Amino acid sequence: MLAVRHDITEIERHRRDLLTGLPNRNWLMDDLPKATKPILLYINIDDFSEFNNFYGKRISDRALISLSHTCQESRRRRFKHI
């Protein structure tokens, strides 16, 4: 018997944003073309660098994490019946 074990943690880390856990550009390039019903949301936060400079990295990171959780929860609620 032959057993092969792969740790996909490192692979997944390169496919998700480390801060928010959302899929990143690597995921988009690899998996989006394979999706049967792809859903893509692009958010551009105007002047976020000014927000970051004013409030600091800690608060800015918390704001991005909160936004990502809101998006994920909204998607779950919207598509749970499909």
C-alpha positions as a Markdown table, in Angstrom:
| # | Residue | x | y | z |
|---|---|---|---|---|
| 1 | Met | 0.0 | 0.0 | 0.0 |
| 2 | Leu | 1.2 | 3.5 | -0.9 |
| 3 | Ala | 0.0 | 6.6 | 0.9 |
| 4 | Val | 0.7 | 10.1 | -0.3 |
| 5 | Arg | 0.0 | 13.0 | 2.0 |
| 6 | His | -0.1 | 16.6 | 0.9 |
| 7 | Asp | -0.3 | 19.7 | 3.1 |
| 8 | Ile | -2.4 | 22.1 | 1.2 |
| 9 | Thr | -2.1 | 24.8 | 3.8 |
| 10 | Glu | 0.8 | 26.5 | 2.0 |
| 11 | Ile | -1.0 | 26.3 | -1.3 |
| 12 | Glu | -4.2 | 27.8 | 0.1 |
| 13 | Arg | -2.3 | 30.6 | 1.8 |
| 14 | His | -1.2 | 31.7 | -1.7 |
| 15 | Arg | -4.8 | 31.7 | -2.9 |
| 16 | Arg | -6.4 | 33.7 | -0.1 |
| 17 | Asp | -5.7 | 37.2 | 1.3 |
| 18 | Leu | -3.8 | 36.8 | 4.6 |
| 19 | Leu | -5.8 | 39.5 | 6.3 |
| 20 | Thr | -9.3 | 38.9 | 5.2 |
| 21 | Gly | -9.3 | 35.3 | 4.1 |
| 22 | Leu | -11.0 | 36.3 | 0.8 |
| 23 | Pro | -9.9 | 34.7 | -2.5 |
| 24 | Asn | -7.0 | 36.7 | -4.1 |
| 25 | Arg | -5.7 | 37.2 | -7.6 |
| 26 | Asn | -4.1 | 33.7 | -7.7 |
| 27 | Trp | -7.5 | 32.1 | -6.9 |
| 28 | Leu | -9.1 | 34.2 | -9.6 |
| 29 | Met | -6.6 | 33.1 | -12.2 |
| 30 | Asp | -6.8 | 29.4 | -11.3 |
| 31 | Asp | -10.4 | 28.7 | -10.2 |
| 32 | Leu | -12.7 | 31.4 | -11.5 |
| 33 | Pro | -12.5 | 30.1 | -15.1 |
| 34 | Lys | -13.5 | 26.6 | -13.8 |
| 35 | Ala | -16.6 | 27.9 | -11.9 |
| 36 | Thr | -20.0 | 27.1 | -13.4 |
| 37 | Lys | -21.7 | 30.2 | -12.0 |
| 38 | Pro | -18.9 | 32.6 | -11.1 |
| 39 | Ile | -19.6 | 35.5 | -8.8 |
| 40 | Leu | -17.1 | 38.3 | -8.7 |
| 41 | Leu | -17.2 | 41.4 | -6.5 |
| 42 | Tyr | -14.7 | 44.1 | -7.0 |
| 43 | Ile | -14.6 | 46.8 | -4.4 |
| 44 | Asn | -12.5 | 50.0 | -4.9 |
| 45 | Ile | -12.3 | 52.0 | -1.7 |
| 46 | Asp | -11.6 | 55.6 | -2.7 |
| 47 | Asp | -8.9 | 57.3 | -0.7 |
| 48 | Phe | -8.3 | 54.3 | 1.5 |
| 49 | Ser | -4.6 | 55.2 | 1.8 |
| 50 | Glu | -5.7 | 58.5 | 3.5 |
| 51 | Phe | -7.9 | 56.6 | 5.9 |
| 52 | Asn | -5.0 | 54.2 | 6.6 |
| 53 | Asn | -2.6 | 57.1 | 7.2 |
| 54 | Phe | -5.0 | 58.9 | 9.5 |
| 55 | Tyr | -6.3 | 56.0 | 11.6 |
| 56 | Gly | -3.3 | 53.7 | 11.3 |
| 57 | Lys | -2.7 | 50.2 | 10.1 |
| 58 | Arg | -4.5 | 48.5 | 13.1 |
| 59 | Ile | -7.8 | 50.3 | 12.6 |
| 60 | Ser | -7.6 | 50.1 | 8.8 |
| 61 | Asp | -7.0 | 46.3 | 9.0 |
| 62 | Arg | -10.0 | 46.0 | 11.3 |
| 63 | Ala | -12.1 | 48.0 | 8.8 |
| 64 | Leu | -11.1 | 45.7 | 5.9 |
| 65 | Ile | -11.8 | 42.6 | 8.0 |
| 66 | Ser | -15.2 | 43.9 | 8.9 |
| 67 | Leu | -16.0 | 44.7 | 5.3 |
| 68 | Ser | -14.9 | 41.2 | 4.2 |
| 69 | His | -17.1 | 39.6 | 6.9 |
| 70 | Thr | -20.0 | 41.7 | 5.8 |
| 71 | Cys | -19.5 | 40.6 | 2.2 |
| 72 | Gln | -19.2 | 36.9 | 3.1 |
| 73 | Glu | -22.3 | 37.0 | 5.3 |
| 74 | Ser | -24.3 | 38.7 | 2.6 |
| 75 | Arg | -23.3 | 36.2 | 0.1 |
| 76 | Arg | -24.2 | 33.3 | 2.4 |
| 77 | Arg | -27.6 | 34.7 | 3.1 |
| 78 | Arg | -28.3 | 35.5 | -0.5 |
| 79 | Phe | -27.2 | 32.1 | -1.9 |
| 80 | Lys | -28.2 | 29.7 | 0.8 |
| 81 | His | -31.4 | 28.6 | -1.0 |
| 82 | Ile | -29.7 | 28.0 | -4.4 |
